[in-house]
Amino acid sequence: MLSIRALKLLPVWLSPDHLVSTARIVLEGHSLRAIAVLEDGQLVGMATQESLAGESELSEVRVALEHAPLVLDGDLSVREAADYFVRENTEFAPVTFEGKFMGVVTSNMLLRELGRSWDPLTGLSWSDQLREWGIENLKRGSEVTILFIDLDQFGQYNKRFGHIVGDHVLQKVASMLSESIDPECDLLVRYGGDEFAIGTLRERSDSERLAAMLKRRVHEVFIGEAEEGVDFTIGIQGGKRNKERDNVHFAATLDNLINLASKDCIAQKNAKETLAERDSSAVAAVEMLQDMVPDQLDPIRVVSVFADDHTSNSLTQVIISVGDSVVSGVSARMGKSVIESIAHATAKALERKYPDRPMHINDIHLTQSADGKRIVTVSAQVNLGDQSVVVGGVKTVEQDLYSDVAMAAVQAFLQAKNAGTLL
């Protein structure tokens, strides 16, 4: 469910030395029963219609100050805030977030929000709120972009691990998405099943950066019962208007944006499945390439991988053996996914053995083939002097995902060697 700072709070306030006449004008102009009073940015009390009654027009507001019986943190959910309202028997309360005054929330505002449809599993609202939010912003002339998010192979995930684990996945994904957005310009809803949607007022380039960040962060969502991460696809539509809409039906425009974002998501998922099928057939070819590596090259084996999937700033270490020697590489996650950091650490270990042949990781994908096998694909480039060779490694995940990710990076390195460009 939404946090109260995501509601339409009106950040209207007075200072203690404002006149009572000014306070009455502000209250009447905004149809408010109470207004916050701030001094040097700090909340010092409330002025209400009742406390101002009987005071002289020329008196200062400080004479009508009332203690705020309840001050709420902006991160509270609407339901939590409503519980406070009932316990304290109040009809309004100022809201602060990180020391900043956000506005005053009223019981009517909470009741309206609680009356919306929402998903009890994830605590998110359903799509009706996205439509209302989008239509209101289109009417204001704001540009709206929709990010449509669909979990990959979630049906198969449920079959493998059960619906209880599947529900935990949805909850963790919802939590990750909620932590990643800015409630002041973004709105997250559960669209249905394993689908989520984000409406945003960001510029298109910022929306695409948000999508890229979410794709990285989803690899941090691990469920202990399954010991396997999840992935999703994001379709994007909107944010490219270059002239005002004339005689437009805003509801139809919003529905069209959602529909096009959904179609973009479907197209990307189809492309992923096609790529996964190609990768499956490419595994045998890559293994053949590895077998064809000239005899004089030392065999490379992944000894161990140490990675922490719970801390986004942890260090990942990969240890490999090259012939009779053992080397290791370390990569700081710095927000990267676990599998990304493993690939980078493997590249650093290889560079320690072959310092004149550094490998740079470009991208890494974890996909699933039509027959249910998971496949790791690593794309990279290997440098030797002024020459740069684009390489790729593909590995079917057998028992240990982390070791297979490292081995896919090793295969990419070996592919460049076999091509004869580094010898």
C-alpha positions in Angstrom: 0.0 0.0 0.0 1.1 3.6 -0.6 3.1 5.5 1.9 1.3 8.7 3.2 4.0 10.9 1.6 2.8 9.6 -1.8 -0.6 11.1 -1.1 -1.6 14.6 -2.4 -0.4 16.4 0.6 -0.5 20.2 0.5 2.7 21.7 1.9 1.0 24.8 3.1 2.1 26.3 6.4 2.3 29.5 8.4 4.9 31.1 10.7 4.1 32.1 14.3 4.4 35.8 13.4 1.8 35.6 10.6 -1.4 37.5 11.4 -4.6 35.6 12.4 -6.3 37.3 9.4 -3.8 35.7 7.1 -4.3 32.3 8.7 -8.1 32.6 8.2 -7.7 33.5 4.5 -5.3 30.6 3.9 -7.6 28.1 5.7 -10.7 29.3 3.7 -8.8 29.5 0.4 -7.6 25.9 0.7 -10.8 24.6 2.5 -8.6 23.4 5.4 -9.6 22.8 9.0 -6.1 23.0 10.3 -2.7 24.3 9.1 0.8 23.6 10.3 2.9 26.3 11.9 6.7 26.2 11.2 9.5 28.2 12.7 13.0 27.9 11.1 11.7 24.9 9.2 10.6 23.0 12.3 7.0 22.2 13.2 6.0 24.1 16.4 2.3 23.4 16.4 -1.0 23.7 14.5 -3.6 26.5 14.0 -7.2 25.4 13.5 -10.4 27.1 12.7 -11.4 26.5 16.4 -8.2 27.9 17.9 -8.4 31.0 15.7 -12.0 31.7 16.6 -12.4 34.7 18.8 -8.8 36.0 18.2 -8.2 39.5 16.9 -7.5 39.8 13.2 -4.3 41.7 14.0 -3.0 39.1 16.6 -0.2 36.8 15.6 -0.8 33.2 14.9 1.4 32.2 17.9 -1.5 33.2 20.3 -3.7 30.5 18.6 -1.1 27.7 18.5 -2.2 24.2 19.5 0.0 21.2 20.2 0.0 18.6 17.3 -1.3 15.5 19.1 0.1 13.3 16.3 3.0 13.8 13.9 3.4 11.0 11.3 6.4 9.8 9.4 6.0 10.0 5.7 7.1 6.4 5.2 4.1 5.0 7.1 1.6 3.2 5.0 -1.9 4.5 4.6 -3.2 1.6 6.7 -0.7 2.3 9.5 -1.6 6.0 9.5 -5.3 5.1 9.7 -4.6 2.9 12.8 -2.8 5.9 14.5 -5.8 8.1 13.7 -8.2 5.7 15.4 -6.0 5.2 18.4 -5.4 9.0 18.9 -9.0 9.9 17.9 -7.8 12.7 15.6 -9.0 14.0 12.2 -5.7 15.4 10.9 -2.0 15.2 11.5 1.1 16.8 10.1 3.5 14.6 8.1 7.3 14.9 8.0 9.9 12.9 6.1 13.6 13.1 6.9 13.0 16.2 8.9 11.1 18.0 6.2 7.5 19.0 6.5 5.4 17.3 3.8 1.9 18.6 4.5 -1.2 17.7 6.6 -3.0 14.4 6.1 -6.7 14.2 7.1 -9.0 11.3 7.9 -11.0 11.9 4.7 -7.8 11.5 2.6 -7.0 8.2 4.4 -10.5 6.9 3.9 -10.5 7.7 0.2 -7.2 5.8 -0.2 -8.4 2.8 1.8 -11.5 2.7 -0.4 -9.3 1.9 -3.4 -8.7 -1.6 -4.5 -5.3 -3.0 -3.4 -3.5 -6.2 -3.4 -3.2 -7.8 0.1 -0.2 -9.9 -1.0 2.1 -7.1 -2.0 0.4 -4.1 -0.4 0.3 -2.4 -3.8 -2.7 -0.8 -5.4 -4.2 -2.4 -8.6 -4.3 -0.8 -12.0 -7.3 1.5 -11.3 -5.0 3.8 -9.3 -2.5 3.9 -12.2 -5.3 5.0 -14.6 -6.6 7.7 -12.2 -3.0 9.0 -11.6 -2.1 8.9 -15.3 -5.3 10.7 -16.4 -4.9 13.4 -13.8 -1.3 14.1 -14.9 -2.2 14.1 -18.6 -4.9 16.7 -17.8 -2.2 18.9 -16.2 -0.1 18.7 -19.3 2.5 16.4 -17.8 4.3 13.8 -19.9 3.6 10.3 -18.7 5.7 7.2 -19.3 4.6 3.7 -18.5 7.0 0.9 -17.5 5.3 -2.5 -17.9 7.1 -5.2 -15.9 6.5 -9.0 -16.5 8.4 -11.7 -14.6 10.1 -14.2 -16.9 9.1 -17.9 -16.9 7.1 -17.3 -13.7 4.7 -20.1 -14.5 7.5 -22.6 -14.7 9.0 -21.1 -11.5 5.7 -21.8 -9.6 5.6 -25.4 -11.0 9.2 -26.0 -9.8 9.1 -24.5 -6.4 5.4 -24.2 -5.5 3.0 -21.2 -5.2 4.1 -20.3 -1.6 7.6 -19.7 -2.9 6.1 -17.9 -5.9 4.1 -15.6 -3.6 7.4 -14.8 -1.7 9.0 -13.9 -5.0 6.2 -11.5 -5.9 6.5 -9.9 -2.4 10.2 -9.5 -2.7 10.0 -8.1 -6.3 7.3 -5.6 -5.1 9.4 -4.5 -2.2 12.5 -4.0 -4.5 10.4 -2.0 -6.9 8.9 0.1 -4.1 12.4 0.9 -2.7 13.7 1.9 -6.2 11.1 4.5 -7.2 10.5 8.1 -6.2 6.9 8.5 -4.9 7.1 12.2 -5.8 7.2 11.4 -9.6 6.5 7.6 -9.8 3.6 5.4 -9.1 3.9 1.6 -8.7 1.0 -0.8 -9.0 0.5 -4.6 -9.3 -1.1 -4.9 -12.7 -2.2 -8.5 -12.3 -0.6 -12.0 -11.8 3.1 -11.6 -12.2 2.8 -8.2 -13.8 3.6 -4.8 -12.3 3.5 -1.3 -13.8 5.1 2.0 -13.0 3.8 5.3 -14.1 6.4 8.1 -14.1 6.7 11.8 -14.8 10.4 11.4 -15.6 11.8 12.4 -18.9 12.2 9.5 -21.3 15.9 9.2 -20.9 15.5 9.1 -17.1 12.8 6.5 -17.4 15.1 4.3 -19.5 17.8 4.7 -16.8 15.2 3.7 -14.2 14.4 0.5 -16.2 18.1 -0.3 -16.5 18.6 0.1 -12.8 15.6 -2.2 -12.0 16.9 -4.9 -14.4 20.2 -4.8 -12.4 18.5 -4.9 -9.0 16.1 -7.8 -9.8 19.1 -10.2 -9.7 19.4 -9.3 -6.0 16.0 -10.8 -5.4 16.7 -14.3 -4.1 14.3 -16.7 -2.3 16.0 -19.1 0.1 13.6 -21.9 -0.6 14.4 -21.8 -4.3 18.0 -20.7 -4.1 17.5 -19.2 -7.5 17.1 -15.6 -8.6 14.4 -14.2 -10.8 14.4 -12.0 -13.9 11.8 -9.8 -15.6 11.2 -7.9 -18.8 10.3 -4.2 -19.0 8.4 -2.6 -21.8 8.4 1.2 -22.0 6.0 3.6 -23.7 5.6 7.4 -23.5 7.8 10.4 -22.7 8.3 11.4 -26.3 5.6 14.0 -27.0 6.8 17.1 -28.7 3.5 19.0 -28.9 0.4 19.5 -26.8 -2.5 17.1 -27.3 -5.5 18.7 -28.8 -9.1 17.5 -28.2 -7.8 14.3 -26.7 -9.6 11.7 -24.5 -7.2 11.4 -21.6 -8.5 8.0 -20.5 -8.0 6.6 -24.0 -4.5 8.1 -24.2 -3.5 6.5 -20.9 -5.0 3.1 -21.9 -3.1 3.3 -25.1 0.2 4.0 -23.3 -0.3 1.0 -21.0 -1.3 -1.2 -24.0 1.8 -0.2 -26.0 4.1 -0.7 -23.0 2.6 -4.2 -22.6 3.1 -5.0 -26.2 6.8 -3.8 -26.0 7.2 -6.1 -23.0 5.8 -9.0 -24.9 8.0 -8.4 -27.9 11.1 -8.3 -25.7 10.0 -11.5 -24.0 9.6 -13.2 -27.3 13.0 -12.0 -28.4 14.5 -13.4 -25.1 13.0 -16.8 -25.8 14.3 -16.9 -29.3 17.8 -15.9 -28.0 17.6 -18.6 -25.3 16.8 -21.2 -28.0 19.8 -20.1 -30.0 22.0 -20.1 -26.9 21.0 -23.6 -26.1 22.2 -24.8 -29.5 25.3 -22.7 -29.1 26.5 -24.4 -26.0 27.7 -27.5 -27.9 29.5 -25.2 -30.4 31.3 -23.3 -27.6 32.3 -26.5 -25.9 33.8 -27.7 -29.2 35.7 -24.4 -29.5 37.1 -25.0 -26.0 38.2 -28.5 -27.0 39.9 -27.1 -30.1 42.2 -24.8 -28.0 45.8 -25.6 -28.9 47.6 -28.0 -26.6 50.2 -25.5 -25.5 47.6 -23.4 -23.6 47.3 -24.1 -19.9 43.9 -25.6 -19.0 41.7 -23.1 -16.9 39.4 -24.4 -14.2 37.1 -22.5 -11.8 38.2 -23.5 -8.2 35.7 -21.6 -6.1 33.4 -18.5 -6.1 32.7 -16.4 -3.0 29.7 -14.1 -3.4 27.3 -12.4 -1.0 23.9 -12.0 -2.6 22.4 -10.1 0.4 24.7 -7.0 0.4 24.8 -4.8 -2.6 28.3 -3.4 -1.7 30.0 -6.6 -0.9 33.1 -8.1 -2.5 33.0 -11.0 -4.9 36.0 -13.3 -5.2 36.7 -15.9 -7.9 39.6 -18.3 -7.7 40.8 -20.2 -10.8 43.6 -22.6 -11.6 45.7 -22.1 -14.7 47.8 -25.1 -15.2 49.7 -25.5 -12.0 49.1 -22.0 -10.7 46.2 -20.6 -8.8 45.0 -17.0 -9.1 42.1 -15.0 -7.8 40.2 -11.9 -8.8 38.0 -9.6 -6.7 35.2 -7.3 -7.8 33.2 -4.8 -5.6 29.5 -5.2 -6.4 28.8 -1.5 -6.2 25.2 -2.0 -7.1 25.9 -4.7 -9.7 24.0 -8.0 -9.6 25.8 -11.0 -8.2 26.3 -12.7 -11.5 27.7 -9.4 -13.0 30.2 -9.2 -10.2 31.2 -12.8 -10.6 31.9 -12.3 -14.3 34.0 -9.1 -13.5 35.9 -11.0 -10.8 36.7 -13.8 -13.2 38.0 -11.3 -15.8 40.3 -9.8 -13.1 41.6 -13.3 -12.2 42.4 -14.0 -15.8 44.1 -10.6 -16.1 46.4 -11.5 -13.2 47.6 -14.6 -15.1 47.6 -12.8 -18.5 48.2 -9.1 -17.7 48.9 -8.3 -21.4 45.4 -9.7 -22.4 42.8 -7.9 -20.3 39.2 -8.9 -20.8 36.4 -6.4 -20.3 32.9 -7.7 -19.5 30.2 -6.0 -21.7 27.1 -7.9 -20.7 25.7 -11.0 -19.0 22.3 -12.7 -19.3 20.7 -15.6 -17.5 18.0 -17.0 -19.7 15.9 -20.2 -19.9 15.6 -22.4 -23.0 12.4 -24.0 -24.3 13.3 -27.3 -22.6 13.7 -25.5 -19.2 17.5 -25.4 -19.0 19.0 -22.2 -17.7 21.8 -20.7 -19.8 24.4 -18.1 -18.9 25.7 -15.9 -21.7 28.7 -13.6 -21.2 29.7 -11.1 -23.9 33.1 -9.4 -23.6 36.1 -8.0 -25.4 39.7 -9.0 -25.0 42.5 -6.5 -25.7 46.0 -7.1 -26.9 47.8 -3.8 -27.6 45.7 -1.9 -30.1 43.6 -4.9 -31.0 40.2 -5.6 -29.4 38.4 -8.9 -30.0 34.7 -9.3 -29.3 34.1 -12.7 -27.6 31.2 -14.6 -26.0 30.9 -17.5 -23.6 27.8 -19.7 -23.1 27.3 -22.2 -20.3 24.4 -24.4 -19.3 23.7 -24.1 -15.6 24.1 -27.5 -14.1 24.4 -27.5 -10.3 26.1 -24.3 -9.2 25.0 -21.1 -10.9 27.9 -19.0 -9.6 30.6 -21.4 -10.8 28.9 -21.7 -14.2 28.8 -17.9 -14.5 32.6 -17.8 -13.9 33.0 -20.7 -16.4 31.1 -18.8 -19.1 33.5 -15.9 -18.6 36.4 -18.3 -18.9 35.0 -19.7 -22.1 34.7 -16.2 -23.6 38.4 -15.8 -22.9 39.3 -19.1 -24.4 37.2 -18.4 -27.5 39.4 -15.4 -28.3 42.6 -17.5 -27.8 41.3 -20.2 -30.1 40.6 -17.6 -32.7 44.3 -17.1 -32.9 44.2 -13.4 -32.2 46.1 -13.6 -28.9 48.8 -16.1 -29.8 
